[in-house]
Amino acid sequence: MRLSSDVRYIRMTNALFGALIPLLAIGWVLKLPMRAGLLIFPEQIAAIMLAISFSSTYLKTMGKAGFPSIVDLALALLSLGVGVWVFVRFQVLSEMAMFYPTEALILGILVVGLMLDTLRRIIGWTLVCIFLMFVSYALWGDHFPSAIAGRPMSLAEVLQYLASDSSATWGSSLQVAAYIVVIFVLFGSFLLAVGGGDFFTQLSMRVSGTGPGGAAKIAVTASGLFGSISGSAVSNVMSTGVMTIPMMQKSGIHPAKAGAIEAVASTGGQLMPPIMGAAAFLMAEILQMPYRDILIAALLPAVIYYLSVFIQIDFMSRRDNVGSLQGEVRQKMKTIVQKGWITIIGFVILLSGIFALNLKAEVAATWTIFSLIAIAVATHFLRPGMPGALTLRSVWTTLSNTGIATAEVLLVTAAAGMIVGILSVTGLGFSLSILLLQLGGSNMFAMLLVTAVVAIFLGLGLPTTAVYLLLASLAAPALVQAGIDPIAAHMFVFYYGMLSMITPPIALAAFAAASITGAGQVRTGIEAFRVGWVAYFLPFLFIYKPGLLMEGHVLDIAYVAISSVVALALVAGGFIGFGARPIGRMMRLLWIVIGMLTISPLAHIAGLGVELAITLIGMALMAHHWGGSARARRVLA
């Protein structure tokens, strides 16, 4: 009896801590401290939220007895104490740390120690090792090659800096996660709580469940819609994949390919507005531009990404005779809308706040959350059992679960903030940018290729947010200095950081899908790499065809969009060997060549006239192929 009561008390405490994280974020977004006349810095609130994340991590660790060990409980209490310490002393230490070196040193030891231990427990050793590598550079920078050599610091200086400086642990990276990402994750959680997940699934079945490969097309559509509010590839796989993967297998798709399709579609959720992933909010902060501009720039690439997957599925399904979805009842559109009306209202309020009222993204999301809660709770009292209704207990549970779920994001961004701080204080970020410029020389393509390889290598085993923050400090400045538009440079590194989710040998999203299919993890990862090939080409188009990011005249944007889709269809059909009908060997080669030329920056190499001519040839090939198939079907009929 005593054991069960102890476990219940610990879980209740952890639930309370979890709810505090989004509540503190809401309080800061609504400027409650300022309205109360309190002088509180954003770093202070962020420190409390990070401390709660530390504590929550330790309280979630279950020992052999079924609850945290004495050591974990002690570390949980220590974490809270450190958070209070930073909150109380931050204003003094941030300005006069040199007068309190011992206090700053002890605080640094505790903050860094807790950070490394909790990261090890949640993510593993990858980010811990990368952090230690940068610390090693700070300690022995003078022993590195002259191109990247730096002034060495003592370990005490490094720890004091990380604990007290606003440009390190408590800087913009953590603050964006604490005050923006947490808010949007909470928004997504409430959308799911009012039935958003079922709404997206049923809507996907309705609009894409027919035709060849209907089950796989549902998976792509559902994962794209769900990803637009979750922003996490792995959670997307585990949420939608439990339904879509068995559906694909039932329709005749091989388990490894079914898992790969789900992994690629779920990874694309990090690109899909209106929420995208945590990295998108960080991008807006780094570039100092409204989040709505990031949404607009990301929209067309996301649509092309999903269209490419959709086209591949259609071609492969026709080739392999995988028919439309059978045995699944699709609800009428009227029924779907009636059940998902609160979800629709939530999106309308959010987008209206961002675009019509010109509110900050986090402010619009906060008022949307309040609206969703009010509507859902009122529905429960007025019409109990109606779709979308929420009880007060459900509201509390959603708050709590969101706080616990966002602990990982806060830990990752804080650790990345530490690394970015070290890059700044040692000058390594500037040195690496110069080195990248030298490696690329006058060849922009070579510089982009080097950046892409580095991004994929760093991404192996790291969350997208951490990869983006590192590359935004290491590579993006060099690309901008080389003359690339800032948003194009940051979107470039963001996309390549995201590809770690489907790039072997790690491929976390593919591994998550393999746990559902039962297929081999390595094979699923390789299949995901094959299905998601377009994502490895798209970032280069950001640089050479800025219309893809909605920049330039509307005709330029339309041309880039149409030519990109035609090019991707040609390349996909050429490799698969099938479109509307089988494609001959020589024709396959022609499709691939014309497709690659269409997607390449020919205007920069041979002139706009040559590029337009190649694009028209590609469009003619597609028209002839599909027109011939239509004529053949009429003759057979």
Secondary structure, 3 states (H helix, E strand, C coil): CHHHHHHHHHHHHHHHHHHHHHHHHHHHHCCHHHHCCCCCCHHHHHHHHHHHHHHHHHHHCCCCCCCCCHHHHHHHHHHHHHHHHHHHHHHHHHHHHHHCHHHHHHHHHHHHHHHHHHHHHHCCCHHHHHHHHHHHHHHHHHHCCCCCCCCCCCHHHHHHHHHHCCCCCCCHHHHHHHHHHHHHHHHHHHHHHCCHHHHHHHHHHHHHCCCCCHHHHHHHHHHHHHHHHHCCHHHHHHHHHHHHHHHHHHCCCCHHHHHHHHHHHHHHHHCCCCCCCHHHHHHHHHHCCCHHHHHHHHHHHHHHHHHHHHHHHHHHHHHHCCCCCCCCCCCCHHHHHHHCHHHHHHHHHHHHHHHHCCCCHHHHHHHHHHHHHHHHHHHHHHCCCCCCCCCHHHHHHHHHHHHHHCHHHHHHHHHHHHHHHHHHHHCHHHHHHHHHHHHHCCCHHHHHHHHHHHHHHHHCCCCHHHHHHHHHHHCHHHHHHCCCCHHHHHHHHHHHHHHHHCCCCCCHHHHHHHHHHCCCHHHHHHHHHHHCHHHHCHHHHHHHCHHHHCCCCHHHHHHHHHHHHHHHHHHHHHHHCECCCECCHHHHHHHHHHHHHHHCCHHHHCCHHHHHHHHHHHHHHHHHHHHHHHHHHHHHC
